[in-house]
Amino acid sequence: MKRRSGFTLVELLVVIAIIAILMMLIAPQIGSALSKARDTACKSNMKQILTAAAAFATDNNGVLASAWSRGSSSSNAWQMCFVGKEAIPDDVTLNSEWPKNKYGSLLSYVGGGQIGPRLYRCPGLRRGLLYSGNGSNGYFDYVMYEIFAGAKQTYMPARATANFGAGVESVPCPWLTEEDPSEYLNRTYIQPFHLSTDRMGAWHSGRANVGTADGSVVAFTAKTRTKGVWRNPRALDFRARTPKGTEIALNTEGTPLRSDDNAWGWWNRQ
């Protein structure tokens, strides 16, 4: 009598077990590769924004793009926020210093309305529920330090100091950063600037990608956790030297940055 061809139940179970073991071995590698790819894409986005900001400064008397708009009547390009209505729909509640009816000052430098909004999103941060304080607000994940609103590119400090959990260290001065979603980036209302108690993000396995004053993109690594969550420094925990050589915290407490017209370029006069 001829023997039937095919697999026995035991053979099938062995094959399934082998496949399962291989998947267990491969899955972490796949996850790591995807994480690295998202991290690379995030840094690429930031680099393109920094390149656009440098080009913008060249066309606007050396003044860098701003993190906010100086009122709805602002007409000069350097007085406008770097991102605007090309990324934010009309029904989203914004900070009052960010007029809804204006495009971002970097729009033409990042490729226009179709390309620009994509650059402002980090592929490594999951989409969250708006105003929940969790995940991406879905519109932009990168913010600029408000203290440098209207700053001349040549006046930007090259270095800053901050404590990431293992003592104060010197780092490249941040200008563009990923902000912790539990801060104003995605809580109560959304805003494109980083100030005072706003905390730098840490969703890249405890790291934050940061666009620096010299145009490079680096990663700042948190070394402490609070209730299992990585915590990077707040804006006021960073210190840098002003154009006159005084070392100050990179926050806006005590500064008139959004109170009157004379506040524009506040950093340049310090």
C-alpha positions in Angstrom: 0.0 0.0 0.0 1.3 3.4 -1.0 2.1 5.9 1.8 0.3 9.3 1.6 2.5 12.3 1.0 2.3 15.3 3.3 3.1 16.5 6.8 2.1 14.8 10.0 0.6 16.9 12.9 3.9 16.6 14.8 5.9 17.9 11.9 3.5 20.9 11.4 3.8 21.7 15.1 7.6 21.6 14.9 7.6 23.9 11.9 5.2 26.3 13.6 7.4 26.3 16.8 10.5 27.0 14.7 8.8 29.9 13.0 7.6 31.3 16.3 11.1 31.1 17.8 12.6 32.8 14.7 9.9 35.6 15.0 10.8 36.1 18.6 14.5 36.5 17.7 13.8 38.7 14.7 11.1 41.0 16.2 13.4 43.0 18.4 15.8 43.6 15.5 12.9 44.7 13.3 11.6 47.0 16.0 15.1 48.5 16.6 15.5 49.1 12.8 12.1 50.8 12.6 12.9 53.0 15.6 16.3 54.0 14.0 14.5 54.8 10.7 12.0 57.0 12.5 14.7 58.7 14.4 16.7 59.4 11.2 13.6 60.8 9.5 13.0 63.0 12.5 16.5 64.4 12.4 16.1 64.9 8.6 13.0 66.9 9.2 14.7 69.1 11.7 17.7 69.6 9.5 15.5 70.8 6.6 13.8 73.3 9.0 17.2 74.6 10.2 18.4 74.9 6.6 15.2 76.8 5.7 15.7 79.1 8.8 19.3 79.9 7.7 18.0 80.8 4.2 15.3 82.9 5.7 17.9 84.8 7.8 20.0 85.4 4.7 17.0 87.1 3.1 15.9 89.0 6.2 18.9 91.0 7.5 20.3 88.0 9.4 17.2 87.7 11.6 16.1 84.2 12.4 12.5 83.0 12.0 10.3 83.5 15.1 8.4 81.2 17.4 5.4 83.6 17.5 3.8 86.4 15.6 3.9 90.0 16.9 0.2 90.6 16.7 -2.3 90.3 13.8 -1.0 93.5 12.1 2.6 92.2 11.7 3.7 92.7 8.1 7.4 92.1 8.2 8.4 88.5 7.4 10.8 88.2 10.4 8.0 89.1 12.8 6.0 86.1 11.8 5.9 82.6 13.4 7.8 79.9 11.6 4.7 77.7 11.2 1.1 78.9 10.6 -2.2 78.1 9.0 -0.6 75.8 6.5 -0.4 73.3 9.3 -3.3 74.3 11.7 -7.0 74.2 10.7 -9.2 77.1 11.7 -11.1 75.1 14.4 -8.1 74.4 16.6 -7.6 76.6 19.7 -4.3 78.4 19.5 -2.4 80.6 21.9 -3.6 84.1 21.6 -0.3 85.4 20.3 -0.5 83.2 17.2 -3.0 84.6 14.6 -4.9 82.0 12.7 -5.0 83.8 9.4 -1.2 83.8 8.8 1.1 81.4 7.0 4.4 80.5 8.6 7.4 82.6 7.7 9.3 79.5 6.6 6.6 78.2 4.3 8.3 79.0 1.0 11.7 77.9 2.3 10.5 74.4 3.3 8.8 73.7 0.0 5.3 75.2 0.3 2.0 74.0 1.7 2.3 70.4 0.6 5.8 69.7 2.0 6.0 72.1 4.9 3.4 70.5 7.3 5.0 67.1 6.9 8.4 68.4 8.2 6.8 69.6 11.4 5.8 66.1 12.5 8.0 63.6 14.2 7.5 60.1 12.8 8.5 58.7 16.2 5.7 60.2 18.2 2.3 58.5 18.0 -0.8 60.5 17.3 -2.6 61.5 20.5 -5.9 63.0 21.4 -5.8 66.7 21.1 -5.6 68.6 24.4 -5.1 65.3 26.3 -1.4 65.9 27.0 -0.5 62.5 25.4 1.1 61.9 22.1 1.3 64.3 19.1 -1.2 67.0 18.6 -1.3 65.9 15.0 -0.1 69.2 13.5 3.4 69.9 14.7 5.9 68.3 17.2 8.7 70.8 16.9 8.8 74.2 18.7 11.3 77.1 18.9 12.7 78.7 21.9 10.6 81.9 22.4 13.5 83.8 24.0 15.2 83.9 20.6 12.3 85.6 18.9 13.8 88.0 16.4 17.3 87.1 17.3 20.1 87.8 14.9 21.8 84.6 13.7 25.2 85.9 14.5 24.1 86.7 18.1 23.0 83.1 18.9 25.1 81.4 21.6 27.0 78.3 20.4 26.8 76.5 23.8 24.5 76.2 26.7 24.5 74.4 30.0 21.8 72.1 31.5 21.4 69.2 33.9 20.1 66.0 32.3 20.2 64.1 35.6 23.9 63.6 36.2 25.2 67.1 36.9 25.5 70.2 34.8 27.1 69.8 31.4 27.9 71.9 28.4 25.8 71.2 25.2 25.2 72.9 21.9 22.6 75.6 22.4 19.1 74.5 21.5 16.9 76.5 19.2 14.4 74.0 17.8 13.2 71.2 20.1 10.7 68.4 20.7 8.5 69.4 23.6 7.0 67.0 26.1 3.3 66.6 25.0 2.2 67.1 28.6 3.4 70.7 28.3 1.5 73.3 26.3 2.4 71.7 23.0 -0.7 69.5 23.5 -2.5 70.6 26.6 -5.1 73.3 27.0 -4.1 74.9 23.8 -1.2 74.3 21.4 1.6 76.8 20.8 4.7 76.7 18.6 7.1 78.1 21.2 9.1 76.7 24.1 9.4 78.8 27.2 9.8 78.9 31.0 8.6 75.6 32.5 8.1 73.8 29.1 9.9 70.5 29.2 12.0 69.1 26.4 10.6 65.8 25.1 12.2 62.4 25.6 10.2 60.0 23.4 13.2 58.6 21.5 14.0 56.1 24.3 14.8 58.9 26.7 16.4 61.2 24.1 15.2 64.4 22.4 16.3 65.5 19.0 17.3 69.1 19.0 18.1 71.6 16.3 21.0 73.8 17.6 22.1 77.3 17.1 24.9 76.3 14.8 22.5 74.5 12.4 23.2 70.9 13.4 20.9 68.3 14.9 21.9 66.5 18.0 20.2 64.3 20.6 20.0 65.3 24.3 19.6 62.3 26.6 17.7 62.3 29.9 19.3 60.3 32.7 16.4 60.3 35.2 12.9 59.0 35.2 9.8 60.2 37.1 7.2 57.6 37.7 8.8 55.5 34.9 8.8 58.4 32.4 12.0 60.0 31.1 12.3 63.6 32.0 14.5 66.1 30.1 15.3 69.7 31.4 12.8 72.5 31.1 13.5 75.7 29.2 14.5 77.6 32.4 17.0 74.8 33.2 19.1 75.8 30.2 21.6 78.7 30.6 23.6 80.5 27.9 25.5 83.7 27.4 23.8 86.7 25.8 25.5 88.9 23.2 26.8 91.1 26.1 28.3 88.1 27.8 25.8 87.7 30.7 24.7 84.1 31.4 20.9 83.8 31.7 18.3 81.0 31.7 16.6 80.4 28.4 13.1 81.2 29.6 10.9 84.2 29.2 10.1 85.0 32.8 10.7 88.7 33.4 11.1 89.5 29.7 8.6 91.6 27.7 8.8 89.3 24.6 5.0 89.3 23.9 3.9 92.5 25.6 4.9 95.3 23.3 6.6 96.1 20.0 9.9 97.0 21.6 10.2 93.4 22.8 11.0 92.2 19.3 14.7 91.2 19.1 15.0 91.3 22.9 17.9 88.8 22.8 19.9 91.0 20.6 20.0 93.8 23.2 21.1 91.6 26.2 
